[in-house]
């Protein structure tokens, strides 16, 4: 009987080690892939130009996973060493608080959640197991801890002053990469507008209203009803603009996007995705919505995975960017990788020179490439963020 008892205990221990120690890394490696297909040769011209760029990427989900931002990983698409190799000046890190089981682009309910099991398996604080708000606050804490222990190599950006200081350091050839916190779906407000204050105090400065399902604020492009803004959603958009938080329309339903663009008083972003003209996937923007984003002075971040560009080649990234440029002008094109967002891509962030090369091959001028790779994003962030005196937290 004793042997049987200890045998059961041993099985439980082995199972726990597998669940808590191995499963999270295995899950991430299986969801965030590099497809291994051949990449074009990079020219000396592209290498030289790339080193002079101020690069900003509007969307990564790296904070969702259990690994250090400061150490090079053998899985995923992004970490600080690879950001430095890619010459990234500022990375926007998004918080994912909930995703539905059987996630798809067409129709998802809000009655299931994959992230709860991930939070438990990654041994996150117990408070994050049952609270979407606490999950996002935990992601903010993870970034804060990484920045605090990076010896200045990773710098949190929560105000226009922070951005200017970061760019001044990089202009002096100091090694520093900025990090700005964003949110993928404001279901983490848990239906309470007052929770926006907690998120702002934690340093979150950009947010999309929805993710893969309809919530209390608006309909999702991938939800069941796909409706527009609710009264709470309208209230939150106004509060975000007043506080200096940038409104992100990625994943919003068509009606939601139309209504946000109609009421926007500040530049709006589509942080990650594509355009219907080059890739007919429902989440991608129509020409009418591209024009609407441009009218606000905003930007459209083009992603690198097949749901955004219908394959993973750098050439297809440039093709989508060219469409936006030709339709509304170069000022409205940006990068929106969706790295580490359960995506398969052709190249990780260390190889962003591939995008520079693709833009050269597509006939973009040096000035246009500077705008696309980060200049446009810097402009919108400067306009959207408040100075430090008005952005405490």
C-alpha positions, -999 to +999 in steps of 0.1 A: +000+000+000+028+023+009+046+017-025+013+024-043+009+057-024+044+068-032+040+057-068+009+080-070+029+109-054+057+104-079+033+105-108+017+137-095+052+153-092+062+142-127+029+155-140+033+188-122+069+192-135+056+186-170+027+209-167+044+238-150+080+234-163+077+221-198+042+228-211+043+267-213+075+267-234+062+239-256+029+257-262+047+290-271+072+272-294+043+255-312+023+288-317+050+313-325+069+300-354+094+310-381+085+291-413+120+286-425+113+295-461+142+313-480+147+350-475+160+374-502+196+384-501+201+417-483+221+443-502+249+465-488+227+495-495+199+481-473+223+472-445+237+508-444+203+524-446+188+502-420+215+511-394+204+548-397+167+542-392+145+549-361+124+518-360+091+514-342+069+483-342+033+489-330+025+454-318+040+424-301+024+399-276+057+388-260+046+397-225+020+368-226+047+342-224+069+330-196+104+339-206+128+368-199+127+398-222+163+404-215+177+371-226+179+356-261+154+328-264+154+298-286+117+302-293+094+330-303+101+361-324+114+387-300+135+396-270+159+425-261+190+410-278+170+404-310+154+439-309+189+454-306+201+433-336+171+445-356+179+481-346+145+486-331+142+519-312+108+514-297+086+482-293+050+484-284+042+454-260+005+444-259-013+427-231-036+398-241-060+390-212-084+365-229-087+344-260-116+320-270-112+283-275-112+274-312-102+309-320-109+319-356-113+350-377-150+345-384-171+341-353-162+336-316-182+337-284-170+352-252-179+322-231-145+304-231-109+314-223-075+299-232-055+323-211-067+310-177-049+277-182-019+295-195-018+318-164-020+287-141+006+267-161+030+296-161+026+299-123+015+335-125+002+352-093-030+336-082-048+370-086-043+367-124-061+333-126-096+348-124-092+385-132-086+399-167-076+432-151-050+416-129-036+397-159-029+429-177-015+446-146+008+416-143+021+421-178+028+457-169+048+445-138+068+421-160+078+449-182+087+472-153+109+445-137+126+438-170+133+475-175+145+479-139+171+451-143+183+459-178+209+485-167+192+511-190+191+489-221+153+486-219+134+519-212+097+522-205+080+549-224+048+563-209+051+600-218+063+622-246+093+632-225+103+595-222+102+592-260+123+623-266+149+611-240+151+577-256+156+591-291+182+616-278+201+586-263+200+567-295+211+598-314+243+597-293+247+560-303+238+547-268+223+513-266+187+516-256+154+502-267+121+517-257+090+498-246+055+511-246+025+492-230-006+485-250-038+464-245-054+440-269-091+442-260-105+462-231-125+433-218-099+437-190-119+467-177-143+441-165-171+464-174-160+493-152-148+526-167-129+534-134-105+505-142-091+526-170-074+547-143-056+516-129-044+506-164-032+542-170-014+543-137+004+511-146+017+528-177-006+515-205-007+541-232-025+524-262-055+501-263-078+483-288-114+481-277-119+444-287-099+413-295-115+380-308-149+384-293-176+410-286-173+427-252-190+454-231-174+482-252-179+471-288-183+444-314-153+425-327-146+417-363-144+381-351-174+382-327-209+368-330-228+401-334-201+423-347-219+454-336-207+490-330-197+509-299-218+506-268-223+537-245-194+524-224-173+521-255-179+557-265-172+568-230-139+549-229-128+563-263-133+599-250-115+591-217-086+576-236-082+606-258-084+630-228-058+610-209-033+606-237-040+570-246-039+561-282-070+544-296-063+512-316-089+499-341-073+465-347-098+436-343-128+460-341-159+452-362-165+473-393-192+492-375-170+497-345-142+511-367-166+534-386-179+548-353-145+553-337-132+571-368-163+594-368-158+605-332-119+606-331-103+639-321-068+625-321-048+602-345-061+566-345-039+536-352-045+502-366-016+485-348-013+452-367-030+438-397-033+442-434-054+457-462-083+441-481-068+453-514-038+429-511-052+403-488-089+396-485-091+385-449-120+399-429-098+416-402-079+436-428-089+472-436-110+484-465-099+514-485-127+534-469-113+527-434-078+534-446-089+568-457-107+572-424-075+565-404-056+589-425-082+616-420-074+614-382-037+617-389-032+581-378-012+552-390-017+516-402+007+490-389+013+462-415+018+427-401+041+399-413+019+368-410-004+352-435-036+366-420-023+401-427-006+397-460-017+363-473+018+348-470+049+356-450+073+371-476+089+405-471+077+414-506+041+410-495+047+432-465+060+459-489+030+453-513+005+461-485+025+491-475+026+504-511-011+502-513-016+523-482+010+548-495-005+551-529-040+555-515-035+580-487+002+589-486+034+577-470+026+595-436+001+567-427+022+536-431+039+518-402+051+484-389+028+461-369+045+427-367+022+408-343+053+390-332+047+363-305+010+366-311+004+330-320+017+338-355+040+321-381+063+345-398+093+344-422+117+364-401+121+374-364+128+410-352+166+405-355+161+404-393+140+435-398+165+446-425+144+423-447+116+448-446+140+476-455+152+455-484+117+448-496+108+485-495+139+493-516+130+466-541+094+481-542+108+515-552+104+534-519+128+563-515+151+565-485+128+592-469+098+571-474+115+541-458+124+563-428+088+572-424+074+537-427+100+521-404+094+544-375+091+581-384+054+580-388+049+561-355+071+586-336+050+615-349+017+598-338+031+589-304+044+624-298+010+638-306-009+612-286+011+609-254+011+636-227+043+650-212+055+635-179+038+660-157+004+648-171+013+612-174+023+600-140+024+563-135 
